């Protein structure tokens, strides 16, 4: 089963917590054991798993990525969004989460984030539930 989740981002760079939406999709699948595969079909967006208890983690991640991949560096790509492409590749386009007893095996403080690097936009996140 593959579901498409629409994610609306609100800034040029944004981390959107999609954990509860993914949990609902898993609950509706009636899958007891298996995996959840998350995939972003965009070249300037990504998905990651990180702490979702402290909102400062999101801003720390964005600030650190901006230091690693500065806007004012010389890029050859003419669209002007090369930093977004680099950040998306660094973070990654997919994640896999194991399922046990119908629940994702995320750690106590872990959440799933859709990562925007070239927004704001309306994006897609594909969710495949496998048993």
DSSP file (Angstrom, degrees, kcal/mol; ACC not computed):
  #  RESIDUE AA STRUCTURE BP1 BP2  ACC     N-H-->O    O-->H-N    N-H-->O    O-->H-N    TCO  KAPPA ALPHA  PHI   PSI    X-CA   Y-CA   Z-CA
    1    1 A X              0   0    0      0, 0.0   128,-2.3     0, 0.0     2,-0.5   0.000 360.0 360.0 360.0 128.1    0.0    0.0    0.0
    2    2 A X  E     -A  128   0A   0    126,-0.2     2,-0.4   124,-0.0   126,-0.2  -0.985 360.0-170.7-120.8 128.0    1.3    3.4   -1.0
    3    3 A X  E     -A  127   0A   0    124,-3.0   124,-2.9    -2,-0.5     2,-0.5  -0.892  15.6-139.3-114.8 147.1   -0.3    6.6    0.2
    4    4 A X  E     -A  126   0A   0     -2,-0.4     2,-0.5   122,-0.2   122,-0.2  -0.931  15.4-163.0-107.2 124.4    0.5   10.2   -0.9
    5    5 A X  E     -A  125   0A   0    120,-3.1   120,-2.0    -2,-0.5     2,-0.5  -0.918  11.9-141.0-107.3 128.4    0.6   12.8    1.8
    6    6 A X  E     -A  124   0A   0     -2,-0.5     2,-0.5   118,-0.2   118,-0.2  -0.772  19.0-168.1 -87.9 129.4    0.3   16.5    0.8
    7    7 A X  E     -A  123   0A   0    116,-2.3   116,-3.5    -2,-0.5     2,-0.6  -0.979   7.7-158.3-122.5 124.0    2.6   18.7    2.9
    8    8 A X  E     -A  122   0A   0     -2,-0.5     2,-0.3   114,-0.2   114,-0.2  -0.895  11.6-157.3-101.8 123.6    2.3   22.5    2.8
    9    9 A X        -     0   0    0    112,-3.0   111,-0.3    -2,-0.6   112,-0.1  -0.714   8.6-156.4-101.6 154.1    5.4   24.3    3.9
   10   10 A X        +     0   0    0     -2,-0.3     2,-0.3   110,-0.1    -1,-0.1   0.438  66.0  28.6-113.1  -0.5    5.4   27.9    5.2
   11   11 A X  S    S-     0   0    0      1,-0.1   109,-0.4   110,-0.1   108,-0.3  -0.918  86.7 -93.0-149.1 175.2    8.9   29.2    4.6
   12   12 A X  S    S+     0   0    0     -2,-0.3   107,-2.0     1,-0.2     2,-0.4   0.921 122.7  24.2 -57.5 -43.0   11.9   29.0    2.4
   13   13 A X  S    S+     0   0    0    105,-0.2     2,-0.3   104,-0.1    -1,-0.2  -0.993  83.2 157.4-124.1 131.4   13.2   26.5    4.9
   14   14 A X  E     -E  116   0B   0    102,-1.7   102,-3.7    -2,-0.4     2,-0.6  -0.990  33.0-151.6-155.3 139.2   10.8   24.6    7.0
   15   15 A X  E     -E  115   0B   0     -2,-0.3     2,-0.6   100,-0.2   100,-0.2  -0.969  21.2-164.8-113.4 114.4   10.7   21.4    9.0
   16   16 A X  E     -E  114   0B   0     98,-3.0    98,-2.9    -2,-0.6     2,-0.6  -0.885  17.5-133.3-105.1 121.0    7.1   20.1    9.2
   17   17 A X  E     +E  113   0B   0     -2,-0.6    96,-0.2    96,-0.2     4,-0.1  -0.621  32.4 167.4 -74.3 114.8    6.3   17.4   11.8
   18   18 A X     >  +     0   0    0     94,-2.7     4,-2.3    -2,-0.6     5,-0.2   0.202  39.1 112.8-111.8  12.8    4.3   14.7    9.9
   19   19 A X  H  > S+     0   0    0     93,-0.7     4,-2.5     1,-0.2     5,-0.2   0.910  77.1  46.5 -55.5 -50.5    4.6   12.0   12.6
   20   20 A X  H  > S+     0   0    0      1,-0.2     4,-2.2     2,-0.2    -1,-0.2   0.872 111.5  52.0 -65.1 -36.5    0.9   12.0   13.6
   21   21 A X  H  > S+     0   0    0      2,-0.2     4,-1.9     1,-0.2    -1,-0.2   0.903 111.2  47.2 -65.3 -40.5   -0.3   11.9    9.9
   22   22 A X  H  X S+     0   0    0     -4,-2.3     4,-2.4     2,-0.2    -2,-0.2   0.900 109.8  54.0 -67.3 -39.7    2.0    8.9    9.2
   23   23 A X  H  X S+     0   0    0     -4,-2.5     4,-2.8    -5,-0.2    -2,-0.2   0.906 107.7  50.6 -59.5 -42.1    0.7    7.2   12.4
   24   24 A X  H  X S+     0   0    0     -4,-2.2     4,-2.3     2,-0.2    -1,-0.2   0.904 109.4  50.1 -63.7 -40.8   -2.9    7.6   11.2
   25   25 A X  H  X S+     0   0    0     -4,-1.9     4,-0.8     2,-0.2    -1,-0.2   0.919 112.0  48.3 -63.0 -42.3   -2.0    6.1    7.8
   26   26 A X  H >X>S+     0   0    0     -4,-2.4     3,-1.0     1,-0.2     5,-0.8   0.931 109.9  51.7 -62.6 -45.7   -0.3    3.2    9.6
   27   27 A X  H ><5S+     0   0    0     -4,-2.8     3,-0.9     1,-0.3    -2,-0.2   0.895 108.8  51.1 -58.5 -41.0   -3.4    2.7   11.9
   28   28 A X  H 3<5S+     0   0    0     -4,-2.3    -1,-0.3     1,-0.2    -2,-0.2   0.650 102.2  62.2 -71.7 -14.8   -5.7    2.6    8.9
   29   29 A X  H <<5S-     0   0    0     -3,-1.0    -1,-0.2    -4,-0.8    -2,-0.2   0.684  93.5-141.8 -83.2 -18.1   -3.6    0.0    7.1
   30   30 A X  T <<5 +     0   0    0     -3,-0.9     2,-0.5    -4,-0.7    -3,-0.1   0.804  43.1 158.2  58.1  31.6   -4.1   -2.6    9.9
   31   31 A X      < -     0   0    0     -5,-0.8    -1,-0.2     1,-0.2     3,-0.1  -0.762  23.6-175.7 -88.5 127.6   -0.5   -3.7    9.5
   32   32 A X        +     0   0    0     -2,-0.5    70,-2.8     1,-0.3    71,-0.4   0.874  68.4  11.3 -90.4 -43.0    0.9   -5.5   12.6
   33   33 A X  S    S+     0   0    0     67,-0.2     2,-0.3    68,-0.2    -1,-0.3  -0.990  92.0  67.6-138.3 144.8    4.5   -6.0   11.6
   34   34 A X  E    S-B   99   0A   0     65,-1.6    65,-3.0    -2,-0.3     2,-0.3  -0.992  72.3 -57.4 152.7-141.1    6.7   -4.7    8.8
   35   35 A X  E     -BC  98 130A   0     95,-2.4    95,-2.8    -2,-0.3     2,-0.5  -0.979  21.2-141.2-142.2 153.7    8.1   -1.3    7.7
   36   36 A X  E     -BC  97 129A   0     61,-2.8    61,-2.8    -2,-0.3     2,-0.5  -0.982  21.9-163.5-109.7 121.6    7.0    2.2    6.9
   37   37 A X  E     -BC  96 128A   0     91,-2.9    91,-2.8    -2,-0.5     2,-0.4  -0.934   1.6-162.7-106.9 128.6    9.0    3.6    4.0
   38   38 A X  E     -BC  95 127A   0     57,-3.0    57,-1.7    -2,-0.5     2,-0.4  -0.927  10.4-179.1-111.3 132.9    8.9    7.4    3.5
   39   39 A X  E     -BC  94 126A   0     87,-2.5    87,-3.0    -2,-0.4     2,-0.6  -0.995  18.6-153.3-139.4 131.8   10.0    8.9    0.2
   40   40 A X        -     0   0    0     53,-2.7     2,-0.2    -2,-0.4    85,-0.1  -0.907   4.8-160.2-102.7 118.8   10.2   12.5   -1.0
   41   41 A X        +     0   0    0     -2,-0.6     2,-0.3    83,-0.4    84,-0.1  -0.119  62.6  92.0 -91.6  39.7    9.9   12.9   -4.8
   42   42 A X        -     0   0    0     -2,-0.2     3,-0.4     3,-0.2    -2,-0.1  -0.943  67.1-143.7-131.1 151.5   11.5   16.4   -4.9
   43   43 A X  S    S+     0   0    0     -2,-0.3    45,-0.2     1,-0.2    46,-0.2   0.493 100.9  45.0 -94.3  -4.3   15.1   17.5   -5.4
   44   44 A X  S    S+     0   0    0     44,-0.1    73,-1.6    43,-0.1    74,-0.3   0.050 107.9  61.9-125.5  25.5   14.9   20.4   -3.0
   45   45 A X  E     -F  116   0B   0     -3,-0.4     2,-0.3    71,-0.2    71,-0.2  -0.928  58.2-179.9-142.3 165.4   13.1   18.7   -0.1
   46   46 A X  E     -F  115   0B   0     69,-2.3    69,-3.0    -2,-0.3     2,-0.3  -0.866  21.2-124.1-152.7-179.2   13.9   15.8    2.2
   47   47 A X  E     +F  114   0B   0     45,-2.2     2,-0.3    -2,-0.3    67,-0.2  -0.997  29.2 167.8-138.6 141.3   12.7   13.7    5.1
   48   48 A X  E     -F  113   0B   0     65,-2.3    65,-3.2    -2,-0.3     2,-0.5  -0.961  30.0-129.8-147.0 164.4   14.4   13.0    8.4
   49   49 A X  E     +F  112   0B   0     -2,-0.3     2,-0.3    63,-0.2    63,-0.2  -0.981  46.3 133.3-116.8 128.3   13.8   11.6   11.9
   50   50 A X  E     -F  111   0B   0     61,-2.1    61,-2.8    -2,-0.5     2,-0.1  -0.915  58.8 -47.1-158.5-178.3   14.9   13.7   14.8
   51   51 A X  E     +F  110   0B   0     -2,-0.3    59,-0.2    59,-0.2     7,-0.1  -0.348  40.8 179.6 -61.9 135.1   13.8   15.0   18.2
   52   52 A X        +     0   0    0     57,-2.8    -1,-0.1     5,-0.1    58,-0.1   0.198  64.9  79.1-121.2  15.6   10.3   16.5   18.2
   53   53 A X  S    S+     0   0    0     56,-0.4     2,-0.6     1,-0.2    57,-0.1   0.829  93.2  46.7 -88.4 -35.2    9.9   17.4   21.9
   54   54 A X    >   -     0   0    0     55,-0.2     3,-1.9     1,-0.1     4,-0.4  -0.933  68.3-155.5-112.7 115.0   12.0   20.7   21.7
   55   55 A X  T >> S+     0   0    0     -2,-0.6     4,-1.2     1,-0.3     3,-0.5   0.689  88.7  75.0 -63.6 -16.8   11.2   23.0   18.8
   56   56 A X  H 3> S+     0   0    0      1,-0.2     4,-2.6     2,-0.2    -1,-0.3   0.760  82.3  68.6 -65.7 -23.6   14.7   24.5   19.0
   57   57 A X  H <> S+     0   0    0     -3,-1.9     4,-2.4     2,-0.2    -1,-0.2   0.916  97.9  51.1 -61.7 -41.8   16.0   21.3   17.4
   58   58 A X  H <> S+     0   0    0     -3,-0.5     4,-2.3    -4,-0.4    -1,-0.2   0.945 112.9  43.7 -60.6 -48.6   14.3   22.3   14.1
   59   59 A X  H  X S+     0   0    0     -4,-1.2     4,-2.6     1,-0.2    -1,-0.2   0.868 112.6  53.3 -67.5 -35.0   15.8   25.8   14.1
   60   60 A X  H  X S+     0   0    0     -4,-2.6     4,-2.3     2,-0.2    -1,-0.2   0.906 109.6  48.9 -63.4 -40.9   19.3   24.4   15.1
   61   61 A X  H  X S+     0   0    0     -4,-2.4     4,-2.5     2,-0.2    -2,-0.2   0.936 113.2  45.9 -64.4 -46.3   19.2   22.0   12.2
   62   62 A X  H  X S+     0   0    0     -4,-2.3     4,-2.2     1,-0.2    -2,-0.2   0.930 113.6  49.1 -62.6 -45.6   18.2   24.7    9.7
   63   63 A X  H  X S+     0   0    0     -4,-2.6     4,-1.5     1,-0.2    -1,-0.2   0.894 112.6  48.1 -62.2 -40.8   20.9   27.1   11.1
   64   64 A X  H  X S+     0   0    0     -4,-2.3     4,-2.2     2,-0.2    -1,-0.2   0.911 110.8  49.9 -67.8 -43.0   23.6   24.4   10.9
   65   65 A X  H  X S+     0   0    0     -4,-2.5     4,-2.6     1,-0.2    -1,-0.2   0.885 108.5  54.2 -62.1 -37.5   22.7   23.4    7.4
   66   66 A X  H  < S+     0   0    0     -4,-2.2    -1,-0.2     1,-0.2    -2,-0.2   0.848 108.9  48.0 -65.9 -33.6   22.8   27.1    6.4
   67   67 A X  H  < S+     0   0    0     -4,-1.5     3,-0.4     1,-0.2    -1,-0.2   0.883 115.0  45.6 -71.3 -38.0   26.3   27.3    7.8
   68   68 A X  H  < S+     0   0    0     -4,-2.2     2,-0.4     1,-0.3    -2,-0.2   0.859 125.8  30.3 -71.3 -35.8   27.4   24.2    6.0
   69   69 A X  S  < S-     0   0    0     -4,-2.6    -1,-0.3    -5,-0.2    18,-0.1  -0.765  85.9-161.5-127.4  82.8   25.7   25.2    2.7
   70   70 A X    >   -     0   0    0     -2,-0.4     3,-0.8    -3,-0.4    -3,-0.1  -0.304  20.1-136.7 -71.5 149.4   25.8   29.0    2.4
   71   71 A X  T 3  S+     0   0    0      1,-0.2    12,-0.1    -5,-0.1    -1,-0.1   0.830 100.2  57.0 -68.2 -33.9   23.6   30.9    0.0
   72   72 A X  T 3  S+     0   0    0      2,-0.1    -1,-0.2     0, 0.0     2,-0.2   0.143  80.3 111.0 -94.0  20.8   26.3   33.3   -1.1
   73   73 A X  S <  S-     0   0    0     -3,-0.8     2,-0.7     1,-0.1    10,-0.1  -0.493  82.5 -90.6 -85.6 162.9   28.8   30.6   -2.3
   74   74 A X        +     0   0    0     -2,-0.2     2,-0.4     2,-0.0    -1,-0.1  -0.661  52.3 174.1 -79.2 113.3   29.6   30.2   -6.1
   75   75 A X        -     0   0    0     -2,-0.7     7,-0.0    -4,-0.1     8,-0.0  -0.918  27.7-152.7-116.5 146.3   27.1   27.7   -7.6
   76   76 A X        +     0   0    0     -2,-0.4     2,-0.2     6,-0.0    -1,-0.1   0.750  66.0 103.7 -88.4 -26.6   26.9   26.9  -11.3
   77   77 A X    >   -     0   0    0      1,-0.1     3,-0.8     2,-0.1     5,-0.3  -0.401  64.1-149.8 -61.2 125.9   23.2   25.8  -11.3
   78   78 A X  T 3  S+     0   0    0      1,-0.2    -1,-0.1    -2,-0.2    -3,-0.0   0.596  80.6  77.4 -81.8 -12.8   21.4   28.8  -12.9
   79   79 A X  T 3  S-     0   0    0      1,-0.1    -1,-0.2     2,-0.0    -2,-0.1   0.701  97.5-125.3 -72.1 -17.1   18.0   28.5  -11.1
   80   80 A X  S <  S+     0   0    0     -3,-0.8     3,-0.2    -5,-0.0    -2,-0.1   0.558  87.7  95.8  86.8   7.1   19.4   30.0   -7.9
   81   81 A X    >>  +     0   0    0      1,-0.1     4,-1.5     2,-0.1     3,-0.6   0.062  36.7 122.4-118.6  25.7   18.4   27.2   -5.7
   82   82 A X  H 3> S+     0   0    0     -5,-0.3     4,-2.4     1,-0.2     5,-0.2   0.889  72.2  58.5 -55.3 -42.3   21.6   25.1   -5.6
   83   83 A X  H 3> S+     0   0    0      1,-0.2     4,-2.7     2,-0.2    -1,-0.2   0.893 104.2  52.9 -56.5 -36.2   21.8   25.3   -1.8
   84   84 A X  H <> S+     0   0    0     -3,-0.6     4,-2.3     2,-0.2    -1,-0.2   0.897 108.6  49.5 -64.8 -39.9   18.4   23.7   -1.6
   85   85 A X  H  X S+     0   0    0     -4,-1.5     4,-2.0     2,-0.2    -2,-0.2   0.916 112.6  47.2 -64.2 -42.9   19.6   20.8   -3.8
   86   86 A X  H  X S+     0   0    0     -4,-2.4     4,-2.3     2,-0.2    -2,-0.2   0.935 112.7  48.4 -65.8 -46.2   22.7   20.3   -1.7
   87   87 A X  H  X S+     0   0    0     -4,-2.7     4,-2.5    -5,-0.2     5,-0.3   0.905 110.2  52.3 -60.9 -42.3   20.8   20.4    1.6
   88   88 A X  H  X S+     0   0    0     -4,-2.3     4,-2.9   -45,-0.2    -1,-0.2   0.908 111.0  47.2 -61.3 -41.7   18.2   17.9    0.3
   89   89 A X  H  < S+     0   0    0     -4,-2.0    -1,-0.2   -46,-0.2    -2,-0.2   0.884 111.6  51.0 -67.7 -37.2   20.9   15.5   -0.7
   90   90 A X  H  < S+     0   0    0     -4,-2.3    -2,-0.2     1,-0.2    -1,-0.2   0.913 117.4  38.2 -65.3 -42.4   22.7   15.8    2.6
   91   91 A X  H  < S-     0   0    0     -4,-2.5    -2,-0.2    -5,-0.2    -3,-0.2   0.922 112.6-128.4 -76.4 -45.2   19.5   15.1    4.6
   92   92 A X     <  -     0   0    0     -4,-2.9   -45,-2.2    -5,-0.3    -2,-0.1  -0.076   7.4-109.7 110.4 152.2   18.2   12.5    2.3
   93   93 A X  S    S+     0   0    0    -47,-0.2   -53,-2.7    -4,-0.1     2,-0.3   0.465  90.2  38.6 -94.4  -5.2   15.0   11.6    0.3
   94   94 A X  E     -B   39   0A   0    -55,-0.2     2,-0.3   -47,-0.2   -55,-0.2  -0.981  49.4-173.1-149.4 158.1   13.9    8.5    2.3
   95   95 A X  E     -B   38   0A   0    -57,-1.7   -57,-3.0    -2,-0.3     2,-0.4  -0.978  13.0-150.4-143.5 150.7   13.6    6.9    5.7
   96   96 A X  E     -B   37   0A   0     -2,-0.3     2,-0.4   -59,-0.2   -59,-0.2  -0.996  12.1-173.0-125.6 130.5   12.5    3.4    6.8
   97   97 A X  E     -B   36   0A   0    -61,-2.8   -61,-2.8    -2,-0.4     9,-0.1  -0.986  21.9-127.4-123.9 126.6   10.8    2.8   10.2
   98   98 A X  E     -B   35   0A   0     -2,-0.4     7,-2.7   -63,-0.2     2,-0.4  -0.382  18.5-143.8 -70.0 151.8   10.1   -0.7   11.5
   99   99 A X  E     +BD  34 104A   0    -65,-3.0   -65,-1.6     5,-0.2     2,-0.4  -0.960  20.6 173.8-116.6 133.2    6.6   -1.6   12.7
  100  100 A X  E >  S- D   0 103A   0      3,-2.6     3,-1.7    -2,-0.4   -67,-0.2  -0.987  71.5  -6.3-140.1 132.1    5.9   -3.9   15.6
  101  101 A X  T 3  S-     0   0    0     -2,-0.4   -68,-0.2   -69,-0.3   -69,-0.1   0.855 130.2 -56.3  51.9  39.0    2.4   -4.6   17.1
  102  102 A X  T 3  S+     0   0    0    -70,-2.8     2,-0.4     1,-0.2    -1,-0.3   0.547 117.8 104.0  77.5   8.3    0.9   -2.0   14.7
  103  103 A X  E <  S-D  100   0A   0     -3,-1.7    -3,-2.6   -71,-0.4     2,-0.2  -0.931  74.7-113.2-124.3 145.9    3.2    0.9   15.9
  104  104 A X  E     -D   99   0A   0     -2,-0.4     2,-1.5    -5,-0.2    -5,-0.2  -0.558  29.0-127.3 -70.7 139.5    6.2    2.5   14.4
  105  105 A X        +     0   0    0     -7,-2.7     2,-0.2    -2,-0.2    -7,-0.2  -0.374  52.9 151.7 -88.4  58.0    9.3    1.8   16.5
  106  106 A X        -     0   0    0     -2,-1.5    -9,-0.0     1,-0.1     6,-0.0  -0.605  49.2-105.9 -82.1 148.4   10.3    5.4   16.9
  107  107 A X    >   -     0   0    0     -2,-0.2     3,-1.4     1,-0.1    -1,-0.1  -0.223  39.5 -93.5 -68.0 166.1   12.2    6.4   20.0
  108  108 A X  T 3  S+     0   0    0      1,-0.3    -1,-0.1   -57,-0.0    -2,-0.1   0.837 125.2  30.2 -49.8 -41.6   10.5    8.3   22.8
  109  109 A X  T 3  S+     0   0    0    -58,-0.1   -57,-2.8     2,-0.0   -56,-0.4   0.368  96.3 115.0-103.7   3.8   11.6   11.7   21.5
  110  110 A X  E <   + F   0  51B   0     -3,-1.4     2,-0.3   -59,-0.2   -59,-0.2  -0.518  34.5 171.1 -84.5 143.6   11.7   10.9   17.8
  111  111 A X  E     - F   0  50B   0    -61,-2.8   -61,-2.1    -2,-0.2     2,-0.5  -0.936  33.6-112.3-139.2 164.1    9.4   12.5   15.1
  112  112 A X  E     - F   0  49B   0     -2,-0.3   -94,-2.7   -63,-0.2   -93,-0.7  -0.869  33.2-164.9-102.3 127.5    9.3   12.4   11.4
  113  113 A X  E     -EF  17  48B   0    -65,-3.2   -65,-2.3    -2,-0.5     2,-0.5  -0.945  18.7-147.0-118.7 130.3   10.0   15.7    9.6
  114  114 A X  E     -EF  16  47B   0    -98,-2.9   -98,-3.0    -2,-0.5     2,-0.6  -0.842  27.9-147.9 -84.4 127.3    9.4   16.8    6.1
  115  115 A X  E     -EF  15  46B   0    -69,-3.0   -69,-2.3    -2,-0.5     2,-0.4  -0.887  11.4-164.3-109.8 116.7   12.2   19.2    5.3
  116  116 A X  E     +EF  14  45B   0   -102,-3.7  -102,-1.7    -2,-0.6   -71,-0.2  -0.832  19.3 163.8 -99.3 133.8   11.7   22.1    2.9
  117  117 A X  S    S+     0   0    0    -73,-1.6   -72,-0.1    -2,-0.4  -104,-0.1   0.348  77.3  36.8-126.5   1.8   14.7   23.9    1.4
  118  118 A X  S    S-     0   0    0    -74,-0.3  -105,-0.2  -107,-0.2  -106,-0.2  -0.220 104.9-174.3-149.1  48.5   13.1   25.8   -1.5
  119  119 A X        +     0   0    0   -107,-2.0  -107,-0.2  -108,-0.3     2,-0.1  -0.165  52.4  69.3-106.8-162.9    9.7   26.9   -0.3
  120  120 A X  S    S+     0   0    0   -109,-0.4     2,-0.3  -111,-0.3  -110,-0.1   0.518  77.6 132.0 -73.4 148.7    7.1   27.8    0.6
  121  121 A X        -     0   0    0   -110,-0.2  -112,-3.0    -2,-0.1     2,-0.6  -0.940  61.4-106.7-151.6 169.8    5.4   25.1   -1.5
  122  122 A X  E     +A    8   0A   0     -2,-0.3  -114,-0.2  -114,-0.2     2,-0.2  -0.965  51.0 179.0-103.6 122.6    2.9   22.3   -1.6
  123  123 A X  E     -A    7   0A   0   -116,-3.5  -116,-2.3    -2,-0.6     2,-0.4  -0.620  23.7-122.8-121.8 173.9    4.8   19.1   -1.6
  124  124 A X  E     -A    6   0A   0   -118,-0.2   -83,-0.4    -2,-0.2     2,-0.4  -0.926  13.6-170.8-120.2 146.4    4.3   15.3   -1.7
  125  125 A X  E     -A    5   0A   0   -120,-2.0  -120,-3.1    -2,-0.4     2,-0.4  -0.980  16.1-147.5-132.3 122.4    5.5   12.6    0.7
  126  126 A X  E     -AC   4  39A   0    -87,-3.0   -87,-2.5    -2,-0.4     2,-0.5  -0.756  10.8-165.3 -92.5 137.3    4.9    9.0   -0.3
  127  127 A X  E     -AC   3  38A   0   -124,-2.9  -124,-3.0    -2,-0.4     2,-0.5  -0.980   2.6-170.0-125.9 117.4    4.3    6.5    2.5
  128  128 A X  E     -AC   2  37A   0    -91,-2.8   -91,-2.9    -2,-0.5     2,-0.6  -0.942   6.1-159.8-111.5 123.9    4.6    2.8    1.7
  129  129 A X  E     - C   0  36A   0   -128,-2.3     2,-0.4    -2,-0.5   -93,-0.2  -0.906  15.5-178.0-101.9 121.3    3.4    0.3    4.4
  130  130 A X  E       C   0  35A   0    -95,-2.8   -95,-2.4    -2,-0.6    -2,-0.0  -0.949 360.0 360.0-121.6 140.2    4.9   -3.2    3.9
  131  131 A X              0   0    0     -2,-0.4    -1,-0.1   -97,-0.2   -98,-0.1   0.386 360.0 360.0-117.5 360.0    4.3   -6.3    6.0
